[in-house]
Amino acid sequence: MATEMQTFYKDKVVFLTGGSGFLGKVTIEKLLRTTEVKRIYVLLRSKCGQEMQERCAAWKNDYVFVNLVQADPDVLKRVVPLAGDCQEPDLGLSHSDRQLLVDEVQIVFHSAATVRFVEPLHVALAINTRATRLMVRLAKEMPHLEAFVHVSTAYSNCVVDHITERFYPEHLTCPVDKVLQLHDSLSPELLDNMTPALLGKYPNTYTYTKALAEQLVQQESGDLPICIFRPGVIIASYKEPMSGWIDNLYGPFAVLYGSAFGIVRVTRLNLKAHGGIVPVDYCVNMVLTCAWNTARERSIQLPTEPPIYNFIPAEGNLITWGEFKDRAVRLSYNYPFSQMMWMPFLICTTIPWLLQILTCIYHLLPGYAIDLVLRLRGQKPRMIKLYDKIHKNIDMLAPFVVRTWQFDSYNTHQLWMRMSAEDQKIYDFNMSSIDWDDYFLQALSGVRIYLAKEEPGPENLEKGRKIYRKFQVLHRLLQFTLCSGAAALLWSILKRLSAYFFKSTNTG
C-alpha cells in the first residue's frame, strides 16, 4: 500500500537541476526506487567532450544506479536529459524544451550550484544567483506547478553566529538586483576585481552568492509554492542507495581521504567546534519531504513568505570535529588503503604559526625528500605540487572548521512530525537517530571503495592491514630514532654548557 508521500509523487513530472551532482544523483535514484514518478527532466550540459545524452546513458554503470538498473533495466528511461547550462542566459534551454517544461512540470528541485569556494565571482553569480532568478521565472510560467524546492546551504548566512530559519538580507553589502545588474553590465574582470568590496564579511564567493540567491527567492517568488532547504556539509551516504557512497572530494572528506593515504598528517581544525555534517541520503529524503509538504500547505493556505528548513545534526546528537577526527583515525585500521604511503595519523591545530611549523615537518620535508628520490629515478616530482593543492584546500575549509554556529531547526522538526510513520521509515531524515560510530564505519568503507577504488573483498582488506602494520612499525621506529636523536643532541648541548660553566668557575 502506497504511503501519503508515495501517492503524492505517483505520475508526477519532475524537473531537476544539478542532476549530475552528488545530491542530484541520489535524488533521482530515490525517486525512481521509491515512487512511481512519471518522468524526471534533468538539465545537463556537455562536459569533458561528452554530450549530455552520453553522460546520461553512462549513469547505468554508475555505482549509485547499479542496483536499481539490475532490478529494472528500463528504469532510467523515465529520466529525460535536456540540454542546458545554469551559467548560460535562459539556462541554455531551447525554445521547444522550455515549452515542454512549462506544459508538463509539477515539481521543481533546483540543486545546481558551483560549490568551489574560490570560484571567480562572475561565474558564481551566474550559476548560483542568476540561474535561481531564471528558475523562478520559468516556474511562474508553469500552470501545473505544485512545489519548488530551492537547495541553499546552512552556511549561506555564516556571517552570524546564531542562524534561524529566516532570511538575512541585512548582511548583504548590496541588494541582489544591483549585484545582478553589475554582473550583466560589467566585464568579468572588472566584476571580479570588486569581489572584496561586494563580499563584505562573507568568507568566499560560494556562501555570498547563495545568500544572494536566498534574497532573490524572498523578493521574486511571489505566490509560487516554494521553500528553501538549507543543508549543512553534505557527506557520504549512511544507508542509501548503499552505505558510504560518495563520488567527490569536497569538504572534510577530502582531509579524511588524504589522511587515510598517509599523505595528510596536519590540518587546521578546532577539535571542540561542532561539525555541521549531514549524510546525502538524509538530505535527499528531506528534499523530497519538503516538496510534498510545500504542495500540501499550498492546498491549505499560502505562506506569507517561503518557509526555510535548516538541516544540521540534531541538538541531542551533535558531533564535534574532534569526534569526527578521532573516529576516522581510530577506524582507519578497519578499512585501510592498500595503496597508503604511510601510517594514517592526523595532527590538528588552530594556531597559525604552529600549523606552519607542523606543515614544514610533516608535509614539506617528506614531500621534498620523495620528490628528490623521484628525480634521481628519472621520474616527474609530484609531492610538493600535491601538497600545494592540499594546503589550499585546508585554507578554504578553515572558516567552517574553526568555529561553531548555533542553528534553529523548528521548521525541520515540525516537518518530521507531520509525516506518517510509514513515510518516516522510507524517507528518514531524523538526525537524532544517527549512530555516528556506525556511520563512520560505513563511510570509511565507502571512501575506500568508491573514491580509492579499492577491491571490497576480505583478501584486499587483509592486504591493507598488513601494509598498515608494516607502516605502523616503521612509524614507531622513526619516532624512536627522532626522539633519540633529539635527546642525544640535547644531552650534547647540556654537556658542553656544563663544561663551559665549570671551566669559567674554575678560571674565576
ChimeraX attribute file (.defattr): number of C-alpha atoms within 10 A of each C-alpha:
attribute: neighborCount
match mode: 1-to-1
recipient: residues
	/A:1	5
	/A:2	13
	/A:3	14
	/A:4	13
	/A:5	22
	/A:6	18
	/A:7	15
	/A:8	18
	/A:9	21
	/A:10	14
	/A:11	13
	/A:12	18
	/A:13	20
	/A:14	25
	/A:15	23
	/A:16	22
	/A:17	21
	/A:18	21
	/A:19	24
	/A:20	19
	/A:21	16
	/A:22	19
	/A:23	22
	/A:24	21
	/A:25	17
	/A:26	24
	/A:27	24
	/A:28	23
	/A:29	22
	/A:30	22
	/A:31	19
	/A:32	20
	/A:33	18
	/A:34	15
	/A:35	19
	/A:36	17
	/A:37	20
	/A:38	14
	/A:39	20
	/A:40	24
	/A:41	23
	/A:42	24
	/A:43	23
	/A:44	25
	/A:45	19
	/A:46	14
	/A:47	10
	/A:48	6
	/A:49	8
	/A:50	11
	/A:51	13
	/A:52	19
	/A:53	15
	/A:54	13
	/A:55	18
	/A:56	19
	/A:57	14
	/A:58	10
	/A:59	16
	/A:60	19
	/A:61	11
	/A:62	13
	/A:63	15
	/A:64	22
	/A:65	22
	/A:66	16
	/A:67	17
	/A:68	19
	/A:69	18
	/A:70	11
	/A:71	10
	/A:72	11
	/A:73	12
	/A:74	11
	/A:75	16
	/A:76	20
	/A:77	10
	/A:78	16
	/A:79	19
	/A:80	15
	/A:81	21
	/A:82	21
	/A:83	17
	/A:84	21
	/A:85	20
	/A:86	26
	/A:87	21
	/A:88	13
	/A:89	13
	/A:90	19
	/A:91	21
	/A:92	18
	/A:93	18
	/A:94	13
	/A:95	9
	/A:96	9
	/A:97	15
	/A:98	16
	/A:99	14
	/A:100	13
	/A:101	20
	/A:102	18
	/A:103	14
	/A:104	18
	/A:105	22
	/A:106	21
	/A:107	27
	/A:108	25
	/A:109	24
	/A:110	22
	/A:111	23
	/A:112	24
	/A:113	24
	/A:114	22
	/A:115	16
	/A:116	14
	/A:117	17
	/A:118	15
	/A:119	15
	/A:120	18
	/A:121	25
	/A:122	23
	/A:123	18
	/A:124	25
	/A:125	26
	/A:126	23
	/A:127	22
	/A:128	28
	/A:129	28
	/A:130	29
	/A:131	24
	/A:132	27
	/A:133	19
	/A:134	15
	/A:135	20
	/A:136	22
	/A:137	15
	/A:138	16
	/A:139	25
	/A:140	17
	/A:141	14
	/A:142	19
	/A:143	12
	/A:144	15
	/A:145	22
	/A:146	22
	/A:147	26
	/A:148	27
	/A:149	25
	/A:150	26
	/A:151	23
	/A:152	26
	/A:153	23
	/A:154	25
	/A:155	23
	/A:156	24
	/A:157	23
	/A:158	19
	/A:159	18
	/A:160	15
	/A:161	12
	/A:162	12
	/A:163	20
	/A:164	19
	/A:165	20
	/A:166	16
	/A:167	19
	/A:168	17
	/A:169	17
	/A:170	9
	/A:171	17
	/A:172	19
	/A:173	14
	/A:174	15
	/A:175	14
	/A:176	21
	/A:177	14
	/A:178	10
	/A:179	19
	/A:180	18
	/A:181	10
	/A:182	16
	/A:183	20
	/A:184	14
	/A:185	10
	/A:186	13
	/A:187	11
	/A:188	15
	/A:189	11
	/A:190	12
	/A:191	18
	/A:192	17
	/A:193	12
	/A:194	12
	/A:195	15
	/A:196	14
	/A:197	10
	/A:198	18
	/A:199	19
	/A:200	15
	/A:201	15
	/A:202	23
	/A:203	18
	/A:204	20
	/A:205	26
	/A:206	24
	/A:207	25
	/A:208	28
	/A:209	29
	/A:210	27
	/A:211	27
	/A:212	27
	/A:213	25
	/A:214	28
	/A:215	21
	/A:216	20
	/A:217	22
	/A:218	19
	/A:219	13
	/A:220	13
	/A:221	20
	/A:222	14
	/A:223	13
	/A:224	23
	/A:225	27
	/A:226	31
	/A:227	25
	/A:228	24
	/A:229	23
	/A:230	21
	/A:231	26
	/A:232	21
	/A:233	20
	/A:234	23
	/A:235	26
	/A:236	27
	/A:237	23
	/A:238	25
	/A:239	16
	/A:240	18
	/A:241	20
	/A:242	17
	/A:243	18
	/A:244	26
	/A:245	30
	/A:246	25
	/A:247	16
	/A:248	15
	/A:249	15
	/A:250	15
	/A:251	19
	/A:252	21
	/A:253	19
	/A:254	17
	/A:255	23
	/A:256	24
	/A:257	21
	/A:258	17
	/A:259	25
	/A:260	31
	/A:261	23
	/A:262	20
	/A:263	25
	/A:264	24
	/A:265	23
	/A:266	23
	/A:267	24
	/A:268	21
	/A:269	23
	/A:270	21
	/A:271	20
	/A:272	15
	/A:273	18
	/A:274	22
	/A:275	26
	/A:276	25
	/A:277	22
	/A:278	22
	/A:279	28
	/A:280	28
	/A:281	28
	/A:282	22
	/A:283	26
	/A:284	24
	/A:285	21
	/A:286	23
	/A:287	26
	/A:288	19
	/A:289	22
	/A:290	26
	/A:291	24
	/A:292	23
	/A:293	19
	/A:294	22
	/A:295	20
	/A:296	16
	/A:297	13
	/A:298	16
	/A:299	11
	/A:300	8
	/A:301	8
	/A:302	16
	/A:303	15
	/A:304	8
	/A:305	18
	/A:306	23
	/A:307	18
	/A:308	24
	/A:309	29
	/A:310	25
	/A:311	29
	/A:312	25
	/A:313	24
	/A:314	18
	/A:315	13
	/A:316	9
	/A:317	12
	/A:318	17
	/A:319	18
	/A:320	18
	/A:321	21
	/A:322	17
	/A:323	18
	/A:324	19
	/A:325	20
	/A:326	15
	/A:327	18
	/A:328	24
	/A:329	18
	/A:330	13
	/A:331	16
	/A:332	25
	/A:333	18
	/A:334	15
	/A:335	24
	/A:336	26
	/A:337	29
	/A:338	20
	/A:339	15
	/A:340	18
	/A:341	15
	/A:342	20
	/A:343	25
	/A:344	27
	/A:345	20
	/A:346	20
	/A:347	15
	/A:348	18
	/A:349	16
	/A:350	15
	/A:351	11
	/A:352	9
	/A:353	10
	/A:354	13
	/A:355	17
	/A:356	12
	/A:357	12
	/A:358	17
	/A:359	19
	/A:360	14
	/A:361	14
	/A:362	15
	/A:363	21
	/A:364	17
	/A:365	13
	/A:366	15
	/A:367	20
	/A:368	15
	/A:369	13
	/A:370	16
	/A:371	19
	/A:372	16
	/A:373	13
	/A:374	15
	/A:375	13
	/A:376	11
	/A:377	10
	/A:378	9
	/A:379	11
	/A:380	12
	/A:381	18
	/A:382	14
	/A:383	20
	/A:384	18
	/A:385	11
	/A:386	12
	/A:387	17
	/A:388	13
	/A:389	12
	/A:390	19
	/A:391	17
	/A:392	12
	/A:393	19
	/A:394	20
	/A:395	12
	/A:396	17
	/A:397	19
	/A:398	17
	/A:399	16
	/A:400	21
	/A:401	23
	/A:402	18
	/A:403	15
	/A:404	17
	/A:405	18
	/A:406	14
	/A:407	19
	/A:408	19
	/A:409	20
	/A:410	13
	/A:411	16
	/A:412	20
	/A:413	15
	/A:414	11
	/A:415	15
	/A:416	19
	/A:417	11
	/A:418	12
	/A:419	19
	/A:420	12
	/A:421	13
	/A:422	13
	/A:423	18
	/A:424	17
	/A:425	11
	/A:426	14
	/A:427	23
	/A:428	20
	/A:429	24
	/A:430	18
	/A:431	18
	/A:432	12
	/A:433	12
	/A:434	17
	/A:435	11
	/A:436	16
	/A:437	14
	/A:438	11
	/A:439	19
	/A:440	20
	/A:441	20
	/A:442	20
	/A:443	25
	/A:444	27
	/A:445	23
	/A:446	25
	/A:447	26
	/A:448	25
	/A:449	18
	/A:450	18
	/A:451	15
	/A:452	15
	/A:453	11
	/A:454	20
	/A:455	14
	/A:456	14
	/A:457	8
	/A:458	9
	/A:459	10
	/A:460	16
	/A:461	20
	/A:462	15
	/A:463	14
	/A:464	21
	/A:465	19
	/A:466	15
	/A:467	19
	/A:468	24
	/A:469	13
	/A:470	13
	/A:471	18
	/A:472	15
	/A:473	12
	/A:474	14
	/A:475	15
	/A:476	12
	/A:477	12
	/A:478	12
	/A:479	12
	/A:480	12
	/A:481	12
	/A:482	12
	/A:483	12
	/A:484	12
	/A:485	12
	/A:486	12
	/A:487	12
	/A:488	12
	/A:489	12
	/A:490	12
	/A:491	12
	/A:492	12
	/A:493	12
	/A:494	12
	/A:495	11
	/A:496	12
	/A:497	12
	/A:498	12
	/A:499	12
	/A:500	11
	/A:501	11
	/A:502	12
	/A:503	11
	/A:504	10
	/A:505	9
	/A:506	7
	/A:507	7
	/A:508	6
